[in-house]
Amino acid sequence: MTKGRRSDYIPRAPQNPQTDMFAKMQKIQEDMRRTQEELEQEIVDVTAAGGAITIAITGHQRVQSIKIDPSLVDPNDVGMLEDTLVAAVNEAILASQEHSAKRLEAVTGGVNIPGLM
């Protein structure tokens, strides 16, 4: 048997863990940028007050529309409408934040990145 190199040997470039990590971070940054842009356009529809209020809100927590069932409007009890509307908007914001967090978690793989959301 002859000693020497194997005939099927293919040299690989030396791996640098720092370079690999940098490349992964760049990809995550690009994916996050793209996801943030998509979230700006994505609409979450939330119904509240037993379906009497419907709010459309973006993934960036920007309210796009509010629809109120006319039966909820009582000129003699404006305070109830105001309270219900505040609760509905807060519910919509939470739903939008949860939607955004799920989308971004898919990008980061669940890694907590400081300053993100």
C-alpha positions, 0 to 999 in steps of 0.5 A: 500500500502506498502512503500519500494523499487520498485521491478523493481529497478536496481541500476546504477553505479554513473556516473562521467562526468570526466570519461565519457569525458576521455573515449570519448576523448580516443575513439576520439584519437583512431579514429583519429589515425586510420583515419590518418593511412588510409589517408596515403594510400588514393589517391586523383586524381586531374586533372588540366589544362583542363585535361592535367595534372593528379596528384595522391596525398595521404591524407598526401599530398605526390604526388604519380604520375604526368601525363602530356598530351604530347600536353602540352609539348612545348620545346620552352615554358618550362616556361608555362609548369612549371607554369602549373605544379606548379598550378596543384600541388598546386590544388592537395595539396588543394584537399588532404587537403580538403579530409583529413579535411572532413575525420577528421571532421567526427571523431571529429564531427566538434570540432576544436582540436588545432594542428590538420591539 
